[in-house]
Amino acid sequence: MSKPLLTEKIQTVPSKKPKPSSPPVRIFSLGGLGEIGKNMYGVEFKNEIIIIDAGLKFPDAEMSGVDYIIPDIRYLIENKSKIKGLFLTHGHEDHIGAIPYVLRQIQMPIYGGPLTIGLVRAKLEEHRLLDQSDLRIFHESETISFKHLSVHFFRTTHSIPDAFGIVVETPYGPVVHTGDFKFDFTPEDKPADIHKIMSIGQRGVLALLADSTNSEREGFTPSERTVGDSILKQFQECPGRILFATFASNVHRLQQVVDAAIRTNRKIAIVGRSMEKVFVIGQELGYIRVPDGMIIDVKAVNRYRDEQVLIICTGSQGEPNAALTRIASGAHRSIQIHPDDTVIFSSSPIPGNTQNVNRSIDLLMRAGADVRYGSILDIHTSGHGCREDLKLMLSSLRPKYFVPIHGEYRMMLNHRQLAIQVGVPENHVYLLNIGNTLSLYRNGARKGRNIPSGDVYINNGELRTHEKELLEERVQLAHDGVVIVAITINSETRKLLAGPELITRGFVYMQDSKPLLRRAEAMLRKHLNKAGEQREYDRAAWEQITTTTLNRYFKRELGRSPFIMPSIMEV
């Protein structure tokens, strides 16, 4: 384990109460705090707003019918005239995935590195939004200036090329957003620009927003170079076909896999739409280098001996529709598991995906494959910095104020403690929630008013503004089932003509519960007849009586509250 980084205490003057007349620099988040994914942050001064990232996150197991979750951007829509641009730290989905849905509501320039813009371009083309987009590639030495704010960049190391930290220069000093980062001193690509990071710190940083993902892990994050050696070793030990599953966006890893395939004389078949897209873009930009004739069509795989074949595929997270998941279940049109196949998982499960990953592994093993996974293989390393990486960033930038971002609450809390250890005063570290604002002045800081925020659900490519209520109904249906109540009534005489008849789904087994249901029907009939004698007919009132009566009865008898669905026919 590496020794803790020794740093000089940061000297700060106790903050004074800021003058109300001073216009503040405001920092806010619409996603990425207390969660993994959905990253979206803002820096605002007077009539200018700089947006950093626009990502999505994937739903958990209880969110049936939801494809993605993106930030609620009501505040940005209300202030769209102030937005100067969307600046992207890198090209992962949790940082760019919401862009098509944001662009439908707000038109603004989008800035990013070459690979990032390439991935965004492909995404917008798929959504048929490319013609109405304004995509701009920035360079690490460039400064983009506006009236009050300006933006420049510093290169970082992550699991995808063209990862950058973003510096927003304000009248009170720079606000720095690290993006996702680690310090890799033997990287597969260009190293982080440590000299530039330190020079920014020497000038004085007003506030730092930094990645907290691995704040619970000791030491430095291992280098990508060690992973390349481990991949080659695994390839040399595999007697038959190799199926290699990783994140499509992990371009460095893909090049390592290609290099190992070259060394072991294997042809490459690429399976999965997102993987195919990244290979095309990566080759066009020179980030993935593959010899001519090495990539074969997936339909041609069976023309080669098993030991000559490498299949690179999506599905390392057990996603239901991903290539490897379909292969594991026997549902893929072109690829089935052979007895000597080796499947290599080169990723760690994202929080919430462990069950899906384990299910894929079990299916692959049942089909006869040798499945290799887990940290013991050294075939995956995180793109996020561990505790010593985070301390090095804090010590290099020496911020006056610090805001942990990009992580669940415990990760942000651990990052807060690290900042205090390296000298940031405790009262200068702010743990924010999504929708909170932090107002920064020349001589102090304070939490400001909250802004509208929350989750927006995507289903079949469409925004679902009321999906939260539907999800609550789905959870109730899954937990307690549904009782459908069929009633026929004469609306003039207020007399029951038929029913109530109870039909249940997922609540009780009807054949074994007939006495219970008959008693419920008799009791409800009594209440409805009484209502018909005492008041004018009102459909809503009868539905309310039905729901209340049955809920009380079932709660008393069974301790459960099924979803009651009255179906009233009026004649």
N, C-alpha and C positions, 0 to 999 in steps of 0.2 A: 504494500500500500504506500502511496506517495506521501511525503511529509506535508503537513498543512502549509499553505502559503503564508509567509510572514509579511505583513504589510504595516506601514506606518499609519497611525490613527489619523483619520481625516479631521482637520480642524475646521469647525464651523462656528459661526456666531449664533447664539440663541435667536430664534425667529421672533420678530416683533409683530404686533397686530398690524396686518396690512391696511393701507389707507383705502377706504371705500371708493375714493375717486379714481384709483388706479385701475385701468382696464386689465383684467387678468388674462393670463394664458391658461386656457382650460384643457385638461386632459380627460378623455372619457373612453369607455369601452362599450361596444354593443354586442360583444361576444368574446369568449376566450378566458374569462375570469371564473374560477371555480369549476372549470370543465376542460375537457380535452377536445379541441376543435372549435369551429365557428368563430375564428379569430377576426376581429374588426375593431380598430382603435381610431381615435380622432384627436387631433391637436387643433385648437381654435383660438384665434386672437382677432378681436374686432370683427371685421366682416370677411374673414378668411378661415376656411377649414381644410386641413390636410387629412385625408383618410389613409390609413395604413392597413392593407389586407382586407379581403372580403371572402371569408371561408365558410365551409359547411361542416357539419358533423353528422355522423350516422346515428340512426335511432337505436335505442336499446330493445331488448326482447319484448317489452310490454307495449311497444308502439306499433301495433299492427296497422298495416296500410300506409305507413309513412316511409318514404324513400330517403329523404334528407331533411335536415333542420338547418335553417339559415337565420341570421340576425333579423330582428325587427328594425327596420330603417325609417320609421316614422319621423324621427328627429331630423334625419338627413333630407327627407322629402320636404319637410317644412322649411329647411334652410338650404335648399339646393343651390340657390343663387350664390351662396358663400363658398361652395366647394370648389377648390382649385384643382383637385386631381386625386386619383386613387393610386397610391404607391405600394408596390408589391415587394415583399421581402424575398419570396421564392415561389416555386411552382407547385407546391403540394396542395391537395384538395382542401385541406383545412385552412388554407390561406387564399385560394383562388376559386373555390367551388361555387360560391354564391354569386360570382360576377354576372352570369347571364340573367339572373333574376333581379339583381340590382340595376343593371343597365335598362331593363324594361321600364324602370320607374325614374331613373336619374341618368341624364347624359353628362359624361365628364371624361376628361382624358385619363388614360390608364398607363402608368409608367412601370417598367420592370426590366430585368436583365434579358438578354437574348433568348435563353431557353424558356424563361418564364413567359415572355410574350409569345413565343412559339406555341406553348401549351394553351395559353389563353386564346390565341387565334384559332386553334383547332376546336376548342370548346365553343367559341362563339359561332364558328362555321357550322358546327353540329346543331346549334340552336337557331340558325339562320339570322344571326344578329351581327355578322361581321361587317356588313355594309354600313351599319349605323354606329360603328364603334370607332374610337380614336385611340389607337394603340401606339405607344411611343417607347422605344428602347433607350434606357439611360446607360451611361458609362460611369465607372467607379470614380473617375476624376471630375465628373460633371457636377455643376451646381445649377439647380432650377429655381429661379427667383420670381417672387411675386411682390406685391406692394409692401406687405408687412413681414411676410415669412419667406424663407428660402429652404430648399431641401438639397442635401448631398448625401453621400453613401460611403460605406466601407465594406470591403469584402469579408465574408465570414466562411467558415467551413460547416457544411451540413451534409446530409445524405443525398443531396441533389446539387448539380452545378448552378452557378449564378445565384448563390444565396448572399444576401446583403443585409447589413444593418442600415437603418435609415436615421438621419440626423435632420431634425427640423429646427432651423435657426430662428429664434424669436428675439424680440427686443430685450428680454431679460436673461438670455442665454440659451444654449442648445437643449432641446429635448431629444433624447436618444432612444430609439427602439432597436433592440438587438436582432430581432427576428429569431428564428431557431438557429442555434449555434453550438459548436464545441470547438476546442482548440486541438487540432490534429497537426502534429509537427512532421508527420510523414504522410501527407494526404495523397489521394489519387489525382486530385486536380490542383488548382492554384491554392496556396495556403491563405489563411486569414491575414488581413493586413494589420498586424499587431502594432506596427509603428504609427499608422494612422489613428488607430484606436487610442494609443497612448497620447498622441498629440492633441486629440480632441479632449481627453481628460485633463491635460496640462492647461488648456485654455479655460477650463471650468465648465462643468455640465450642470445645468439647472435641474434636470430630472432624467432618471433612467427607468425605462420599462424593459424588463429582461425576462427571458424564457426560464420557467421554473420546473420544467417537466422532470428532470432528474435530480432535483435538489435533495432527495432522500438517499442518493447513492454516493458512497464515499469515493475519493480518488478522482482521477481523470478518466474520461471516456476513452476506451481503447481506439487505436488508429484503424482506419479502413485498410491499411496495408497488411495488417495481420489477417484480416478476413480473406484477402485474395490468396494468400498462401494456404489457408485452411480449405478454401474451395477447391484449389488444385489438388490437394491431398485427397479430398473426398472423391473427386472425379477419377483419380488414378486407382481407387479401391473398388469402383463400381463395375461389375461384370456385364451388366445389360444396359438397357436404356436408362437415362436419367431424366426425371421430371423435376425441374427446379422452379420453386414458387417463391416469389418475392413481390414487393411493391413495384408496380409498373413505373412509378416516378423515381425509383432509386437508381438513377442513371449510372452512378459510379459502380454499383453492384453489378449492373447489367454488363458493363465493360469487363469487369473481373470475370464474369461467367463466360463471356466470349473468349477472353484470353485463355481460360482453362480449357475450353472446347478446342481451341486451336492446338494447344499442347497435347491433347488426348485424341486428336483426329476425329472429332465428332461433327456431324452436320447439325444445324440448328433449325428447329421448327418453333415458330412463335404462335402462341395460342392465347386468345383474349383480346378484345377490341382495344382496350386501353393500352395493353402491352404493345400491340402492333402500332398504335399511334405514336407512342413514345419512341419506339425504334426508328420510325420514319423521321420524326423531328430530330431526334438525337443524331442520326446519321447525316441529315442535311446540315446541321450546325457543327458537325465534327466532334461531338461528345461521345459518340459510339462509333467505333471503327471495326468493320467486319470485312474480311476478304471477299472478293467476288466469288459467287458460287457456293458460299458456305451456308446461306439461308435457303431452306427448302420449304415448299408448300406442305402444310400439315397433312394433306391428302397423300403425299408421296412418302410419308414416314415408313410405311410397311415395305417399301422397295429396298430399304437398307437393313443391314444386320443390326440387331439390337445394340451392340457395343459401338455402333457408329452414330448413334442418335442422341441428341440432347433436345428436350422439349422445355422451353421457357414459358411459364404460364402465370396467369393471375390466380388469385384464390388463397393466398397465404393467410388470410384472415377468416377463412371459412365462409365467405360471402355466398349466399344461396345460389346466385346466378353466375358466379365466377367459373372460369374454365376448369380449375382443379376440382371444385366441388362437383361439377357435372361429370367429370372423369371418374371421381371416386364413387359416385352413385350409379355409374354405368349409363348415364344419360347423354354422353357426348357422342356426336355423330361419327367422328373420325378416329378417336383414340379410346382404347380400352386397356386396362391394366394387364400386363404380362407378368408371369410368375417371377422373373428375374429383375423386374423394374425396381429402381431406387428412386424414392421421392424425397427431395431435400427441401425443408422449410427454412428459408433464410429471412426470418423476421421474428419479432416477438409479438404475441397477441396484444392488440389494442385493448385497454380496459373495457370490459363488457363483451369481448369477442371470444373469450377463452372457451366457452362451451361450444361455439361453432367450430373453432379450430380442432378441439378434441374430437368432435363428431366426424370431421373430415379425416383425421388421422385414423380413427377406428375403422371407417369404411375402406380406406386404402389398405390397411393391414388385413382386413377380412378378404379383400380381393387378391391378396398374396404379395403385395409390394413390401419392400424393405423401406420403412419410413424413418428418416433421420431428422431430428428437430432438437431444439433446446440449446441453452448457452454452452453446454459441454463441448459442442462441435466447433465453436468459434467461427461460425459461418454467418454471424450477424453481429453488428455493433450499432449502438444507438447513434443517431445524428444529433442528439441533445447532450449538452455538457453536464457532467456530474459536479459534485460539490467543489472540487478544486478548480474546474473550468469556470464555474460561476464566481468563485472568489477572485480568480484572475481578472475576469471582466469587470467586476466591481472595483477592484484595486486599480485597474488601468484607467477607468473612466472617472472614478472618484466623484460620484454625483452628490449634489446638495440634497436632493430628494430622491427617494427610490420607491418604485411601484412594481412589485412582483406581478407578472402576467403569465399567461399560457400554462395553465395547470389547475388541477383540482385544489381545493382549499388547503389541504395538508401540505401540498407541494409549495404553494405560495407562502404558507406559514414557515416552513423550513427555510425558504429562500430569505424571508424576513430576518430570521435568526442569523443566517450567514452574513447578511448586510451589516447587522449590528456588530458581529464579530470583527469585521474588517474596518469598522470605524464610522459607519453611518449612524448618526444619533437616532435613538429609538423613536423619538417623536418626529423624525423626518422620514419614517418609513410608513407608507400608507397601503393597507390592505383594502382594496376597493371591490365592490360588487358590480356586476353588469348594470349599467344605467346610472351609477354614481359619477360625479364629476369632481375633479381636483383643480382648484383655482390656485394658480401660482402668480405671485407678485414679486416685485424687486426685493422686498424685504420680508417675505413670509409666504405661507401657504395655508389653505384651509379647504375642507370639503365644501363643495357648492351644492346647488340644487340638483335633484335628480332629473334625468331626461327619460322620455318614453323608451322602453326596451322590452325585450322578451324573445320568444321563439316564434318563427314562422315555419310551417310544415309544408314540404313539397311532396306531392303525390301525382305520379304520372306527368311530371313536368309542370304542374300547375300549383300556384300558391293556394294554400288552404287556410284561410283566416280563422275558421271555426273548428279546425281539426282538434284543438285541445278538448273541446266539449265532446267531440265524437270519441276521442281516445278514452275519456273518462267513462263513457257509456260502454265501450268495448271491454274495458277492464272489469266493469261491473258484470257484464254479460259472461265474461270468462270465469269470474269468481263465483257468481250466484245463479247464473242462468236467467231465463226469461219465462214469464207466464203470460200467455195471450188470453184475453178475456173476450169471448164473443157474446154480444148482446144485441137483441132486436127489440125495438121499442116503437110504440105508436106515439109520435111526438105531440099529437093533439090530446089524447086521453091520458098520456103519461103512464101507460100500462106496459109492462113487460110482455112481449109476445113470444119470445124465446130466450133461453139462457137465464142467467149467465152460465156459459160453458167454459171451463178452464182447460187450456192446452199448454203443456210445459215442454221446454227444451233446455237441457243442461241444468235443471233444477232438481227434480226428483224423477225417479223412474215411474211412469204413469201406471203401469200394470200393478206395481206393488203399493201404490199410494192412492188408490181409488177412494178409500174411506176419508182420508185427509182432504182430498180435493172436493168430494161431495159435501163435506161439512163447510168448507170454504165457500162453495157455491150457494149453499143454503143461507149462510150468514150474509153474504153479499146481496142475495135476492131480497132478504128482509130489509136491509138498509136502503136499497134502491126503491122498493115499494113505498117505504116510509117517506122518502124524498119526493116521490111522485104525488103523494097525498098532500104534502105541505107546501110545495112551491111550484112555480111555472117551470116548464122543461127548459133546461140549459145544458147543452152538450158538455161544455167545459166543467160545469159543476158535477155532472154524473161521472165524468172521467176522473175528477179529483176524489169523489167518494169511493170509486172503484180502487184507485191506487192506495189511498189511505187505509181503507178497510182491510185489504189483502196484505198490505205490508205489516200492519199491526198483528194480524192473525199469524202469518208465517214467522214473524220475529218471535212471537210468544211460543209457538208450537215447535219451531225448528232452530230458532236463533239465527235465521238467515233472511236476507232482504233481496229477493230476486227483482229483476227489472220487470215492472208490470206494464203491459201494453194493452190498454182497452181498445176494442174494435167494436164501435157502436154503429149499427145499421138502423136508420130511421125510415119508417114507413107511414 
